[in-house]
Amino acid sequence: MMLPEPSKKYRPFVAVELPDRQWPNQRIETAPIWCSVDLRDGNQSLIDPMDQERKERLFDRLLKVGFKQIEVGFPSASQTDFDFVRSLIEQDKIPDDVTIQVLTQARPHLIERTFEALEGAKNAIVHVYNATDPMFRRVVFNVDKNECVQIAVDATAQIRDLMADHPETNWTFQYSPELFTTTEMDFAVEIVEAVMDTYAPSVDNRMIVNLPATVEVATPNNYADQIEWFCRHVKNRDTLIVSVHPHNDRGTGVAAAELTLMAGADRVEGTLFGNGERTGNVDIVTLAMNMYTQGVHPQLDFSNITPIMREVEYCNQLPVHPRHPYVGDLVFTAFSGSHQDAIKKGMADRRANPDAVWDVPYLPIDPLDVGRSYEAVIRVNSQSGKGGVSYLLEQEHGIELPRRLSIEFSQVVQEVAERTSKEITSQMIYQAFADEYLEQRTPFNLVSHRLSSEPDSPKVMLEAVVEKEGERQLLTGQGNGPLAAFIKALMANGQDVEIIDYHEHSRGQGADAEAIAYVEVRIDGKAVFGVGTDESITSASMKGVLSAINRHHSTQPAAANVTAETLG
């Protein structure tokens, strides 16, 4: 039960004293150093940790994405991790430009075991950590500050010496004051500087100091303040690669990572799609694509995001949420009518200005850049409107509805969506359109027609054979064009028809192209739409007029007969 006064049980975070902070005025203009921890931090959070086959598949996928630093395990704590590290090295599966990273606690026998796992590696990062947070010092390990520093210094000395004993490997040292964000800031600097004194990094041989938000306990701006404060106060900053490892307990891991990069961090550890303990690690895909939308290439390749997502889902045995930023199955999908209308207009503007800066409503990124098609951008259900319906007809079926017809036909689809309570696919929409307009062939159906004209006369003579309720009739008329002549022929046959509006365009290309005509007519004082298609634009326009007449005379509009079965 939630407490009426949570302040009696929980305390707010302590803000960093940094009145002249500079990071809010900064921008992210280059990609950080990325380190994937999917195979270690991500793996330890899984219900069913990855076996060898899944680890190898994920490692290969991380290479294809472009990671140059990959944490591959905790070999001193797990035989499975040890064997995996050995297999990567012994089977020469690590490219020369990729550095593997392994984690170890600051304990002598675990450090020894870690170096056994790394024997023969070309490039390796040894990542050692110990908890520096006051609660952990007091409750978990029962050590004071001096003892805590000594643990870190002793581990660093051992690692330094073992690196020197194995010069065949290009080593990088990494130290983490675990739970950095809840450690006293001056003590975090003190223990890091003690480690630096022991390892002796230089500008040409920098060490990584990883400052993790092991548990996210504050707003993202506070993490940024801590990073800027640390970078200002630690000695010999130019000998360090400052790394962050944000978690997502408050749901703001991505924001925290972005702000820490603005505050001076050089490197980010995280996982694809944010898998990790509790609410997860920081999501590198979202971070990287956020940079991309600001014109900064993240130096990771997500050009074909769906196979990456499916591979990670298989390896983790966890689904990626359908609304996950940039990736989820529905992330580029709009069901809302007003959203669909804006997207439709934005895409039309884009086609008219293909080289302009991307600026399409509701789409922060072009779906094509991550290997998604435009087909899934707009989908139709009961919340949709005319924009979505007309967009799908245009994009997938080459049918460009005039505005008033778009409004009318959207009501047909709306009725079906509300009656079925299901999403309406583009094929279902097309079938409803065909039933409502193209297949309206009773009582009138065009059989054939012939045009002629007198020399030096603007008038066109038309003879049309029309089938009415199974019987053929010859209609004749004269006008300034084929459609005008056809209207005169119909009026002579007793049909009160007047053209209000007319649109036409070709549909398809090459030998398969056909004409489509949209005709709005007034019959007995009522405006009615009709649509016709044919290889000939003249035939298409005449069929469009007959479609309108047939719809006017229909006692039961086709829309009333549309069901989920007939559409699907």
N, C-alpha and C positions, 0 to 999 in steps of 0.2 A: 504494500500500500504506500502510495506517495505521501511524503511528509508535508504537512501544512506549512512548516517552516524549515526548508532544507538547509538553511544557513547554520542550523544547529548541528548538522551532521557533516556538511561539505564546506570546504573553504575555497574561495576564489583563488585563481592563480596570482602570483606576484609579478607585477609588471616590471620590465627592465627600465632603469633610469637612463633614458637616452633622448633628452629634449632636442638635440640637434641632429636627429636621425636623418640620413641622406637617402636611404633606399626608396622612399615613396616617389622620388623624382627620377628614378632610374627606369630603364626599359630593358627587356630581354632582347638582345640583338644578335647573339650567337648561341649555338647549341652548347649545353654543358657536356662534360664527360658522362656518358651513361654507363651504368653497371646494372645488369639484370641479376636479380637475386631470386628468380623464379625457381631455380633448381635447388635452392637451399631454404631461404626464408619462406618462399611460396610453398615448397614441397612439405615443409614441416607442419603446415596448417591444414593439409588435406585429410579428409576422412580416411582415404586409402592412399597412402604415399605412393609415389611413382615407382614402378619397377624399372629394371634396366632398359627395357624396350621403350617405355614412355619417356624416360630421361634422355635417351639418345635422340628420339624424335624431337623433343623440345629443344635440346641443344642445337640440333641441325637447323631448326626453325629460327632460333635466336641468331645464329650465324647469318642466315639469309636476310633477316631483318636489318642486320648491320651492326650488331653489338660488338664492340672491341674488348669489353671487359665483362666477364660472366662468372658469377659466383657459382661454383659447381658442387659445393657440398661442405659438410662438416666431418671430414674423414676420420678425425680422432674420436668422434662420438658414435659413429655408425659404420659397421662393416660394409653395409650396402653403399654408403657414400665413399668409403675407402676404395672399394672395388671399382666403382664408377670412375673415380679420378684416375685410378691406375689404367683402366681400359682406354680412356681418352688419350693418355700419354703413350702407352705401349702400342696402341693401334694407330698412332699418328693422326688423330682426328682433330687436332687443334691447329688452325692456320697460323702461320708465322706472325701475322699481325694481330693476333688475338691473345689476350692475357686472361688466364683463368685465376679465379680468386677462391681461397678456402678460408673458412672461419675456424678459430680455435679459442677456447678459454685460456686465461692466463695461468695455466698449470703446467709444470715442467713435463710430465709424462705425456700430456696431450699435445704439447708443442713438438716433442720428439716424434710422435706418431704422425703428426701433420707433415713433417719433412720427409718421412718415409713415403707418404702418399705422393709427394711432389717430385720424387727423384726422377730426373731426366726431363722435366718440363722445360720448355724453351723460355716461357715468360710466366711468372706467377706473382700474385699478390698474397701475402700472408696477413690475414686480418685477425688481430687479437683484441680482446675487449675485457673490461671488468666494470662492474657496476659502481658508479660514483655518487648516485643519489643518496641523500641522507637517510631516508627510510630504509634503503637496502643496506647501507653501511650499518645501521643500528639493528634492524630486525632480521635481515637475511644472513648477513655475514659476520656481524658483531665485530666490526673493525672501526678504528678511528681514522681520521684523515691521513695521518702519517703511514699507517699500515696499508691503507688503500693505495697510496702513492707507491709504496714499496712493491706491492703486488705488480703494478703496471711496469715499474722500472725493471724488476727482475725478469719479467716475461720479455720485455724489449731487449734486454741484454742477451738472453738466451737465443732469441730469434736472430739478432744481429750476428752472433757468433756462428750459428748454424748456416746463415746465408754466406758468410765468409768461407765456410768449409765446403760450399757447393757453388763455386764460381761459374760453373757451366750454365747455370740458370740466370736469366735476367730478373732479378728480384725487385719487388716493391713492398715496402712495409706500410701497413695500415693499422692505426690505433683508434679504438672507439671508447670514449668515456660513456658507457651505457647509461641510458636515461639522462642524457645531457640536458634536456629541457627542464628537468626537475632538480638538476644539480645547481648548487650555488655557483654563480657565474665566475667569481674570483677563484673558486676551487677548481672549476673546469679548466681555466687557464693554467693554474698551478700544476695540475697533474699532467696536462699536455706538455707543458714546458719541461717538466721532469723527464718525460718520455723523450722529448727532443734532445735534451742534454745527453741522454744515453745513446740514442740512435745516431745523432749528429747528421741530420739531413742537410743538404746544400741546395743551391739554386739548380745545380746540374743533377742532383739526385734527391728529388723532393719525396717526402713521405706524405701519405694520405692521413689526414685527421678527419675521422667520420663523426659527425655530431648528430646523433639520432634523436628523433622524437619517438622514442621507443613506445611510449603511450602518449597519444595526443591529448593534452590537458588544457590547452589555451587556444585563444584565437590565433589565426595565421600571422597576424601582424606582430604578435609577441615572439614567435619563432624567428621572424625576420629581424626583430630588434636584437635577439640573442646572438644571431649570426653576425650582424654588423658589430655589435659590442665585442664579440670574441675576436673578430678580424682586426679591430682597432687595437685591442689590448695584448694579443699574443705577440711574443717576440718573433722576429725573423719570419714574418708572414710570407715572404717570397720563397721560403723553402718548403712551404706547405701546399698541398692540394686540399682545400676545404670541401668536404663532402657532406651531404645531408641524406638522411634516411627517414623520411616522414612516414608515419602510420596514419590511420584514418579513423581513429576512435570517435572523433567529433564530426566526421564526414567532411572535413575540409583539408584533406591531405594534399590534393592538387593545388589548391590556393596557397597552402603553406609552402609547398615546394617552389612555386612561382615567386613568391615574395622573398624566399631565402636566396634565390638566384639573383634577384634584384639587390639583395643585401650583401652580395659578395661571394656566395658559394660557387665552387667550380665544377661540382660533380653531384650527380643524383643517383642514389640506389633505389630501385623499385621493381615492380613486376608488371608484366603485360596484363592489362585489364584489372590491376589492383588486387589480385589474390594475395592473401596473407592472413596472419593471425587476427582474430577478433573481426573487426570490420575491414581489415586488409592493409596492405602496403599502399604507397602512392602508386597511382596508375600511370605508367610511362606512356601508354598509347595516348591517353587524353592530354598529358603534358606535351608530348611531341606534336600532336595535331593542333593544340592551342597555339604553339609557336608557328606552325605552318600557316594558320589562318591570319597571322600577323606579318606574313612575308618572310619569316625566318625558317630556313630549311633545318629540320631537326637532326639531319645526318642519320636518320633511320628510315627504312623504306617500308611504308604501309600502302604501297600502290595497289595491292590486291588484298584488302583487309579481310574479306570473308574466309578464305582458306586459312589465314593466320588464326582467326577466331575459332574456326572448327578444330584446328590442330590443338590449340590450347585447351579447348573444351574437352577434347579426348584425353589429353595428357593429365589434366587436373580432375577429370570426371566431375566438373562443375559447369553449369551453364553460364553464359554471358547474358546479362539482362537485355531484353529486347529494346529497351530505351537507353542502353549504355551510350554515352557520347561517342559520336563518329562511327560506331561499330555495330550497335544493336540492330536487329532485323527491322525494327520500326523507326530507327532514329531519323531517317530522312522522310518519313511518311507523315502526310497531313490528311486528317479526316475532316477537320473543320472546314465548313463552307467558305468562311471569310479568308482563312489561310490559303485554301486552294485557289481562290480567285486571285489573291495577291501573287502566289507562286506562278500561276498561269501567265499573268501579265509580266512578271519579272523574267520568265523564260522567253517570252516573246521579245522583250527588249534585248535579252541576251543574244538571241538569234540575229537581231538587227545590228548588234554591236559586239561581235564575237571576240574582238581583241581588247575590249574595255576591261577595267578592273572588275573582278567578280562583285556583283551587287544585286543579289536576288533575294526578295523577301523571304524570311524564315529559313533560309539555307545559308548558314555561316561558311559553308565550304561546298565546292562543286562535288557532288557524289562521284563523278567520273574519276576524280583524283585519287580516290581510294578503291577504285574498281567496281563501284556500284553503278547500275544503270539508272536512267530516269524513270523506268517503268514503275518503281516502287515509291516514287516521291509522293504521288497522290493516289489514295485509295478511298473507296466510297463506302459509307455506311449511312445510317439514319442521321448522322450529324453533318453530312456533307451537303454541298450546294451545287449550283450550276457550274461553278468554276472547275470543280473536280471532275464532274461528268464530261464536260466538253474537253477538258485537258486529256483525259484518257482516250476519248474518241479520236482526238487529233493526233496524239502521240503514237497510238498503237493501231489505229485503223484509218488514218488519213482523212477523217471527217471533220471539217472546220465549220462548226455550227454558227450561223448568225446569232446575234445577241438575243433577240426575242425568241427564236427557236430554242436556244440554249435554256432560257428560263422555262419555256413550256415543257421541254423534254425532261428537265431535272425533276419536275413534279411527278413524272411517270416513274423515274428511278426512286425518288423519295418514297412514294407509296409502296413500292416493292420492298425497299429496305426496312420500312417500319413494319410491314406485314410479316416479313420473314425474320426480323431482328438479327440479320446476318450481314457480313460484309458482302458487297456486290462487286464481283470481279469485272475486269474490262470486257471479257468475252460475254458475260451476262448483260452488261450495258449495251454492247453492240447488238446482241440478239433482241433486246427490248426495243432498240432503235429500229432494227429491221422489221420487227413485227408491227411497230406503231406506224411506220412511214413507208418503208420500201416494199412491204408485202401487201399493201392495201390495193387489191386488184379487183374488187367488186364494189359496186356493180360495173365499173368501167375498166377495161384493160386495153392498152394500145397493142395493135397487131402489126401495123406497118404504116408508112407514110411516104408521100412523094411531093417534092417541091418543084415549082417551075416559075418562070417569070417572063414577061414580055420585054422585047428590046426597048431600051430607053425608058423603062418604067421602074420606079422605086418599089413598086408593089410586088409581093411574093404570093403566088398561088399555092395553096396546100390542099392535098387530098390525103385524108387519113382514114384508115380502117380501124374502127374501134369495136371491141366486143362488149356488148351490154347484156349482162345476165344470160350469157351463152349464145346470143345472137349477134352477128356482125352487122355493122352499119358503116356506110361511107359518109364521112363528113367533109365538107369543102368550105374553104374560107380564104379571104384575101386580106393582107395587112402589110405593114412596113417591115416586117420580119417574120420568121417562122413562128415564133411564139404568139405574136399579135394575130397572125392568120389563124392559128389554132384556136385562140380565144374567140375570134369571130365565128369559126366553124361550130364551136360548142354553143355559142349564144344562138346561132341559127337553128340549133337542135333543141332549143328550149332550156339550156343551162344558163342561169344568171351568174356569170363569173366575171370578176374584175381583178386584175393584177395590182397588188399593193406594193410588193417588194420582191426582188429577185437577186439571188447570188449563185455563182457557179465557180467551180475550180476543178482541176484535174486531180485524180486520186491514183497514186502509184506512179511508176515510171516505165518507160520503154513500151514493149509490146503488151505488157499487162496493164497499162494505164487506162483509166476510164474517166468519164466525166460524171460529175455529181452536181445536181441543180437543186437549190432550195427555193421554193416558190411560196410566197404568202399571197393568198387571194381573199377576196371578199365574196361570200356566197350568201344570198338572202340577208345581207346586212351584217354578216358575221365573218370575222377574220379567221382563216384556217390555213395551217401550214401543210405543205406536201413536199416530198423529196423523191427524186428519181435518179437512177444511175443507168448509164449506157456507154458504149464506146463512142457514140455520137452525142455531142452536146445538144443537138436539136431533139433527139429522141429522149435524152435525159430530162430536158425541160418540159416536154410534153407529158412524160410520165409523172413529173413532179406535180403538174396541174391536176392530172387524174388522181394522184395520191391524195391531194387536198379535197377534191370532190368526193372521193370514196370515204374519206374520214368524216366529212360533213354528213354524208348519208348513212354512215354506220350507226346502227341502233345500239351497239355495244362496243365502245372503243377498245382497241387492242390492249390498251394499258390495263383494262379491267381483267384481262385474261392472263396477264403475266404472273407466273408463279415461280417459286424456287425450282420446281421440277423442269418447267419449260426453259428457264434460263440456264440451268446447270447441266 
